[in-house]
Amino acid sequence: MSPRATVLIPTWDAPDTLGAAIASARAQTLRDIEILVVSDGASEPTLAVANEHAAVDARVRILDLPKGEGRGERNRHVGVMAAKAPNIVYLADDDLILPRHVELLVDALASHDLVQSRNAHIAADGHLHVWAADLGDPKWHEYHLTDPPRNRTSLTGTAHTAEAYRRLESGWVVPEPGMWADLTLWRQFFRLPGLRAATLPDVTTLQFPANITPRDPEAAAGHRAPWVALLANEDAHERLQEIAVVATHRQLMGLELRKTRLAGRSRTPEIARKALREETREAKARAKQLDSKVARLQRELDSTRGSLSWRVTAPLRAARRSISRGASGSR
């Protein structure tokens, strides 16, 4: 009898994290699964880790392929086509899945083509960060299909039926420059006529994005340690949902704060423009008053200069100026 799901784990060089990823797959409540490690020319230490698990669990199978172009996307295609199960569940070699993860996704795939658990990852500050998305809403299909590229559907946490994959234009391929491999695949799904997709309400993965996880092995282990410890608890699922609620609230509060700040910034230029307009009006009014005063004084001066008394007293004013210049020169 075929397994109900294939947990597909692409890998290349992850000897420090692959073991934990496989272990989290082996601990699933849905026992009837295949764990397919797809080696993209994987390093010997990485293959050694996979072989250790395969030696003690017959559900672990290794597809050892030569290094492929790009990040081995076509090898992922080979893995999907080689899967023994009708449902494909993805798991990155540096992530972890909670025990009920595969069970929940497989149940959802009974009536859907593409599903994801509620998407979240461990941020650089060590906190859980939740990504908002709802693949059941066609607006989110358009979100993923619109350029510039945007992606709220990660590899870990996403699953699809093998039947739907076979309807895609090309499946896993090396992406075009500036595009992500997984988004290239998701876009093919979102273009399928009548696609049935869904996002489940629970967070059931622990994702550690390579671009924000510390590169130093010791620091990376410390970054992962609290979450690995959480996974070991019997109530890990419930506790993670509580953490997700807190994370969502924290993110919403942060969003409101940013909106308030942006609103303040957007108002500031208008306030400045309004103040400038008022100052300009006042300046023009003052200038108009001064122009009027100057014109009045000029008229008065012209009138005085044209008067008889001004002409009669002209010699006296000239004598006074001469005396004044002489006094200044004698000092």
C-alpha positions as CSV (number, residue, x, y, z in Angstrom):
1,M,0.0,0.0,0.0
2,S,1.3,3.5,-0.9
3,P,1.9,6.0,1.9
4,R,-0.6,8.8,2.3
5,A,2.1,11.5,2.0
6,T,5.6,12.1,0.9
7,V,7.6,14.5,3.0
8,L,10.1,15.9,0.4
9,I,13.3,17.3,1.9
10,P,15.7,18.9,-0.7
11,T,19.2,19.2,0.6
12,W,22.7,20.1,-0.5
13,D,25.0,20.9,2.4
14,A,23.2,21.0,5.8
15,P,24.8,18.4,8.1
16,D,24.1,20.5,11.2
17,T,20.3,20.8,10.6
18,L,19.2,18.0,8.3
19,G,19.1,15.5,11.1
20,A,16.6,17.6,13.2
21,A,14.5,18.2,10.1
22,I,14.2,14.4,9.4
23,A,13.6,13.7,13.0
24,S,10.7,16.1,13.1
25,A,9.2,14.3,10.0
26,R,9.7,10.9,11.6
27,A,7.8,12.2,14.7
28,Q,4.5,12.9,12.8
29,T,1.2,11.7,14.2
30,L,0.4,10.4,10.7
31,R,2.7,7.4,10.5
32,D,1.8,6.3,7.0
33,I,4.3,8.6,5.3
34,E,7.4,8.5,3.1
35,I,10.3,10.8,4.0
36,L,12.2,11.4,0.7
37,V,15.5,13.2,1.0
38,V,16.4,14.6,-2.4
39,S,20.1,15.1,-2.6
40,D,21.3,17.8,-5.0
41,G,24.8,16.6,-5.1
42,A,24.8,16.7,-1.3
43,S,28.1,16.8,0.7
44,E,29.3,13.6,2.3
45,P,28.5,14.8,5.9
46,T,25.0,15.6,4.8
47,L,24.4,12.2,3.2
48,A,25.9,10.6,6.2
49,V,23.2,12.2,8.4
50,A,20.5,11.1,6.0
51,N,21.8,7.5,5.9
52,E,21.8,7.4,9.7
53,H,18.1,8.0,9.7
54,A,17.4,5.6,6.8
55,A,19.2,2.9,8.7
56,V,16.8,3.0,11.6
57,D,13.5,4.0,9.8
58,A,12.4,2.3,6.6
59,R,10.2,5.3,5.8
60,V,13.3,7.4,5.0
61,R,14.4,7.1,1.4
62,I,17.4,8.9,-0.2
63,L,17.3,10.1,-3.8
64,D,21.0,10.8,-4.4
65,L,21.3,12.9,-7.5
66,P,24.2,14.8,-9.0
67,K,24.4,18.5,-8.5
68,G,21.9,20.2,-10.7
69,E,21.7,23.7,-12.2
70,G,20.8,26.6,-9.9
71,R,19.7,25.3,-6.6
72,G,18.8,21.9,-7.9
73,E,15.2,22.8,-8.9
74,R,15.0,20.1,-11.5
75,N,16.1,17.5,-8.9
76,R,13.1,18.6,-6.9
77,H,11.0,17.8,-9.9
78,V,12.6,14.4,-10.1
79,G,11.8,13.9,-6.4
80,V,8.1,14.8,-6.9
81,M,7.8,12.5,-9.8
82,A,9.5,9.7,-7.8
83,A,7.3,10.2,-4.8
84,K,5.2,7.1,-3.8
85,A,2.4,9.1,-2.2
86,P,-0.5,11.1,-3.7
87,N,0.3,14.1,-1.5
88,I,3.6,16.1,-1.4
89,V,4.6,17.9,1.8
90,Y,7.7,20.1,1.6
91,L,10.2,20.5,4.4
92,A,13.4,22.6,4.1
93,D,16.5,20.9,5.5
94,D,17.0,23.7,8.1
95,D,13.4,23.8,9.3
96,L,11.2,21.7,11.7
97,I,7.6,20.6,11.6
98,L,5.3,20.0,14.6
99,P,3.9,16.4,15.0
100,R,0.4,17.2,13.6
101,H,1.7,19.1,10.6
102,V,1.4,16.4,7.9
103,E,-1.8,15.0,9.3
104,L,-3.5,18.5,9.1
105,L,-2.2,19.2,5.6
106,V,-3.2,15.8,4.2
107,D,-6.7,16.1,5.6
108,A,-7.0,19.5,3.9
109,L,-5.7,18.0,0.6
110,A,-8.6,15.7,0.5
111,S,-10.6,18.6,-0.9
112,H,-7.9,21.0,-2.1
113,D,-5.0,21.0,-4.7
114,L,-2.6,23.3,-2.8
115,V,-2.5,24.1,1.0
116,Q,-0.3,25.7,3.5
117,S,-0.2,25.9,7.2
118,R,-0.4,29.4,8.7
119,N,2.9,30.9,7.5
120,A,5.5,32.1,10.1
121,H,9.2,32.1,10.7
122,I,11.7,32.8,13.4
123,A,12.9,36.4,12.9
124,A,16.4,37.6,13.5
125,D,15.5,38.9,17.0
126,G,14.4,35.3,18.0
127,H,10.7,36.1,17.9
128,L,8.1,34.3,15.9
129,H,6.9,36.5,12.9
130,V,3.6,35.6,11.3
131,W,2.9,36.3,7.6
132,A,-0.6,37.2,6.7
133,A,-2.1,35.2,3.8
134,D,-5.2,33.3,2.8
135,L,-4.7,31.1,-0.2
136,G,-8.4,30.4,-0.2
137,D,-9.0,34.0,-1.3
138,P,-8.3,34.6,-5.1
139,K,-6.9,38.0,-4.1
140,W,-3.9,36.3,-2.7
141,H,-3.5,34.4,-5.9
142,E,-3.2,37.7,-7.7
143,Y,-0.9,39.0,-5.0
144,H,1.6,36.2,-5.9
145,L,1.1,36.7,-9.6
146,T,1.7,40.4,-9.6
147,D,5.1,42.0,-10.3
148,P,7.4,43.0,-8.7
149,P,7.6,39.5,-7.2
150,R,6.1,38.9,-3.7
151,N,5.8,35.7,-1.9
152,R,3.8,34.6,1.2
153,T,4.0,30.9,0.5
154,S,7.2,29.3,1.8
155,L,8.6,25.9,0.9
156,T,8.2,24.5,4.4
157,G,4.5,24.5,5.4
158,T,3.2,24.0,1.9
159,A,1.8,20.9,0.3
160,H,0.0,19.9,-2.9
161,T,-1.4,16.8,-4.6
162,A,0.7,14.9,-7.1
163,E,-2.2,15.1,-9.5
164,A,-2.3,18.9,-9.4
165,Y,1.5,19.1,-9.9
166,R,1.2,17.0,-13.1
167,R,-1.2,19.6,-14.5
168,L,1.4,22.4,-14.1
169,E,3.2,23.9,-17.1
170,S,6.6,22.7,-16.1
171,G,6.8,22.1,-12.3
172,W,10.1,22.8,-10.5
173,V,12.4,24.8,-12.9
174,V,15.4,27.0,-12.5
175,P,13.9,30.5,-12.0
176,E,14.5,33.5,-14.2
177,P,16.9,36.1,-12.8
178,G,15.3,38.1,-10.0
179,M,12.7,35.4,-9.3
180,W,12.5,32.8,-6.5
181,A,12.3,29.1,-7.3
182,D,9.4,28.4,-5.0
183,L,7.4,31.5,-6.3
184,T,8.0,30.2,-9.8
185,L,6.3,27.0,-8.8
186,W,3.5,28.7,-6.9
187,R,2.6,30.9,-9.8
188,Q,2.0,27.9,-11.9
189,F,-0.4,26.6,-9.4
190,F,-2.2,30.0,-9.1
191,R,-2.7,30.0,-12.9
192,L,-4.4,26.6,-12.8
193,P,-8.1,26.9,-13.8
194,G,-10.3,26.1,-10.9
195,L,-7.5,25.8,-8.4
196,R,-8.7,24.8,-4.9
197,A,-6.3,26.3,-2.4
198,A,-6.4,27.0,1.4
199,T,-4.4,28.4,4.3
200,L,-4.9,26.5,7.5
201,P,-5.4,28.5,10.8
202,D,-2.6,26.9,12.8
203,V,1.1,27.5,12.7
204,T,2.6,24.0,12.5
205,T,6.2,24.8,11.4
206,L,9.3,26.3,12.8
207,Q,11.1,28.0,9.9
208,F,14.6,29.5,10.2
209,P,15.3,31.5,7.0
210,A,18.9,31.3,5.9
211,N,19.2,35.0,5.1
212,I,18.4,36.0,8.7
213,T,19.7,33.1,10.7
214,P,23.2,33.6,12.2
215,R,25.9,32.1,9.9
216,D,28.2,31.1,12.8
217,P,27.2,27.5,13.7
218,E,27.3,28.2,17.5
219,A,25.2,31.3,17.2
220,A,22.8,29.5,14.8
221,A,22.4,26.7,17.3
222,G,21.7,29.2,20.1
223,H,19.1,30.9,17.8
224,R,17.3,27.6,17.3
225,A,17.7,26.1,20.8
226,P,14.5,27.6,22.4
227,W,12.4,26.4,19.5
228,V,13.9,23.0,19.4
229,A,13.1,22.7,23.1
230,L,9.5,23.8,22.5
231,L,9.2,21.0,19.9
232,A,10.1,18.5,22.6
233,N,7.0,19.3,24.7
234,E,3.9,17.2,24.4
235,D,1.8,20.4,24.2
236,A,4.1,22.0,21.6
237,H,1.2,22.6,19.2
238,E,-1.0,24.4,21.7
239,R,1.9,26.5,23.0
240,L,3.0,27.5,19.5
241,Q,-0.6,28.7,18.8
242,E,-0.4,30.9,21.9
243,I,2.9,32.3,20.8
244,A,1.4,33.0,17.4
245,V,-1.5,34.9,18.9
246,V,1.0,37.1,20.9
247,A,3.1,37.6,17.8
248,T,0.1,38.6,15.7
249,H,-0.9,41.1,18.3
250,R,2.6,42.5,18.6
251,Q,2.8,42.9,14.8
252,L,-0.6,44.5,14.6
253,M,0.4,47.1,17.2
254,G,3.6,47.7,15.4
255,L,1.6,48.2,12.2
256,E,-0.7,50.7,13.8
257,L,2.2,52.6,15.2
258,R,3.8,52.8,11.7
259,K,0.5,53.9,10.2
260,T,0.2,56.6,12.8
261,R,3.8,57.8,12.1
262,L,3.2,57.7,8.3
263,A,0.0,59.6,8.7
264,G,1.9,62.2,10.7
265,R,4.5,62.5,8.1
266,S,2.0,62.8,5.3
267,R,0.3,65.6,7.2
268,T,3.5,67.5,8.0
269,P,4.2,68.7,4.4
270,E,0.6,69.9,4.1
271,I,0.9,71.8,7.4
272,A,4.1,73.3,6.2
273,R,2.6,74.3,2.9
274,K,-0.4,75.9,4.6
275,A,1.9,77.8,7.0
276,L,4.0,79.0,4.0
277,R,0.9,80.1,2.2
278,E,-0.3,82.1,5.2
279,E,3.2,83.7,5.7
280,T,3.2,84.6,2.0
281,R,-0.2,86.3,2.2
282,E,0.9,88.2,5.3
283,A,4.2,89.3,3.6
284,K,2.3,90.4,0.5
285,A,-0.1,92.4,2.7
286,R,2.8,94.1,4.6
287,A,4.5,94.8,1.3
288,K,1.4,96.4,-0.1
289,Q,1.1,98.6,3.0
290,L,4.7,99.7,2.7
291,D,4.3,100.4,-1.0
292,S,1.3,102.6,-0.2
293,K,3.1,104.4,2.5
294,V,6.2,105.0,0.3
295,A,3.9,106.3,-2.5
296,R,2.2,108.7,-0.1
297,L,5.6,110.0,1.2
298,Q,6.8,110.4,-2.3
299,R,3.8,112.4,-3.3
300,E,4.2,114.6,-0.2
301,L,7.9,115.1,-1.0
302,D,7.1,116.0,-4.6
303,S,4.5,118.4,-3.5
304,T,6.9,120.1,-1.0
305,R,9.6,120.4,-3.6
306,G,7.2,122.1,-6.0
307,S,6.1,124.6,-3.4
308,L,7.2,128.3,-3.3
309,S,8.7,128.0,0.2
310,W,10.9,125.1,-1.0
311,R,12.3,127.2,-3.8
312,V,12.8,130.4,-1.6
313,T,14.7,128.5,1.1
314,A,16.9,126.6,-1.4
315,P,20.0,128.9,-0.9
316,L,19.7,128.7,2.9
317,R,19.7,124.9,2.7
318,A,22.8,125.0,0.4
319,A,24.7,127.3,2.9
320,R,23.8,124.9,5.8
321,R,25.2,121.9,3.8
322,S,28.4,123.8,3.1
323,I,28.9,124.8,6.7
324,S,28.3,121.2,7.7
325,R,30.9,119.8,5.3
326,G,33.5,122.4,6.5
327,A,32.9,121.5,10.1
328,S,33.3,117.8,9.3
329,G,36.6,118.4,7.5
330,S,38.2,120.4,10.3
331,R,37.9,117.5,12.8
